[in-house]
């Protein structure tokens, strides 16, 4: 009975829920090749029904004593098996195998890929190299403690940005050794002289000055460069050339020599040798796409005769199938007359593992088909690029989704983090997607093409008088691109091109 003021309403809503199979497929779809290999290994470890290698029909090697039941039990009348416990083994054994080979849209490639399993050679980390060099310095025990604190506080670029007071307090609290800022600074300056020079610097200015001081004294422009960085850092940062020449009392040639001297220095002494694993930067292409033109005598005079070879890289993903051993185990369990709790639990376990293995294999096969269909569509829309390495056309995710009849979010998962090997280099699939811009003639071109035009204009500009964004926009209009100044600014920032004032150089 409802109380006063209470109401009961009935509301019908529609919700979309993904099945466990769909969730698994989506997760596998977004994995690149290297991550998929690891995911397969994990599934092989947790599911005993799933096996690696080519399937075999020979079960004679299995010891019958391992599965056979007592003769007395076999001779008695068997209880019927519940329908919900049946497993269609014919379907499983024929339709739940994944061969693990390369999916190819043309003539694929194969070969011995055992070399891929070779361990990576050991490389000393940046920190280990510095520790060895510090060990060669003539330091007291207290200075060694300070050096350990400094090395442990370096950032990924090799800079020491920690407050010196924090180092003093840390040594006193953890080691019971009293020190001071002057002692810490003395050790830091000794570390600065190690290889690479400038490591453990406080800031960019400190880093560049120490490298200049270690340079050959006879190097052209060295003395002026040191004075410029030490006494006129603000003018150097803002490239106020006229003021610098006046302050240093030098001409154009001497100022240029000083700038050239600074250009040869390393602003990130730890950037190329940090302790980050090199494998994190390793890219293994998920696809290979090559264009094979037809020989002249075979093309019958057809223009642009040829064919694309598209391969999906699965060389590190092993063939998968459901174990035939579990078929015999299932058959023997069905013959048992005693339907005790343990038997039912065993049947339930085997059935769940079989279904899980089937879903996993189906998801991998569906992933490979989706990836191949997407890559074929990209190649079809960007034929000129895959043939000649240029001529990228405007293309968005929706263009692919409509052609392969998939959702845009699915295509986004396919292209994210996936790479393709071509005759012109390795490209991320996202590289081929860009918005379109209309030219003066009404033709639609890729925004990437406009970015390349901006880069070319900047590369060829007069470095004494760099072009403003508006000047670049005017030049683009002369080339037929209808681009506003704010668009040029956006493209310039994406290309990591500084503003005109900072591009100014001494010729």
HELIX and SHEET records of a PDB file:
HELIX    1   1 UNK A   20  UNK A   29  1                                  10    
HELIX    2   2 UNK A   33  UNK A   46  1                                  14    
HELIX    3   3 UNK A   64  UNK A   67  1                                   4    
HELIX    4   4 UNK A   71  UNK A   75  1                                   5    
HELIX    5   5 UNK A   83  UNK A   85  5                                   3    
HELIX    6   6 UNK A   89  UNK A   95  1                                   7    
HELIX    7   7 UNK A  114  UNK A  117  5                                   4    
HELIX    8   8 UNK A  126  UNK A  135  1                                  10    
HELIX    9   9 UNK A  141  UNK A  152  1                                  12    
HELIX   10  10 UNK A  164  UNK A  175  1                                  12    
HELIX   11  11 UNK A  181  UNK A  192  1                                  12    
HELIX   12  12 UNK A  204  UNK A  214  1                                  11    
HELIX   13  13 UNK A  222  UNK A  231  1                                  10    
HELIX   14  14 UNK A  233  UNK A  237  1                                   5    
HELIX   15  15 UNK A  241  UNK A  248  1                                   8    
HELIX   16  16 UNK A  252  UNK A  263  1                                  12    
HELIX   17  17 UNK A  278  UNK A  281  5                                   4    
HELIX   18  18 UNK A  325  UNK A  335  1                                  11    
HELIX   19  19 UNK A  341  UNK A  381  1                                  41    
HELIX   20  20 UNK A  383  UNK A  388  1                                   6    
HELIX   21  21 UNK A  397  UNK A  404  1                                   8    
HELIX   22  22 UNK A  408  UNK A  415  1                                   8    
HELIX   23  23 UNK A  429  UNK A  432  5                                   4    
HELIX   24  24 UNK A  447  UNK A  459  1                                  13    
HELIX   25  25 UNK A  469  UNK A  478  1                                  10    
HELIX   26  26 UNK A  485  UNK A  494  1                                  10    
HELIX   27  27 UNK A  500  UNK A  503  5                                   4    
SHEET    1   A 3 UNK A  50  UNK A  52  0                                        
SHEET    2   A 3 UNK A 320  UNK A 322 -1                                        
SHEET    3   A 3 UNK A  97  UNK A  98 -1                                        
SHEET    1   B 5 UNK A 103  UNK A 104  0                                        
SHEET    2   B 5 UNK A 306  UNK A 312 -1                                        
SHEET    3   B 5 UNK A 287  UNK A 293 -1                                        
SHEET    4   B 5 UNK A 419  UNK A 422  1                                        
SHEET    5   B 5 UNK A 425  UNK A 428 -1                                        
SHEET    1   C 2 UNK A 436  UNK A 438  0                                        
SHEET    2   C 2 UNK A 444  UNK A 446 -1                                        
END                                                                             
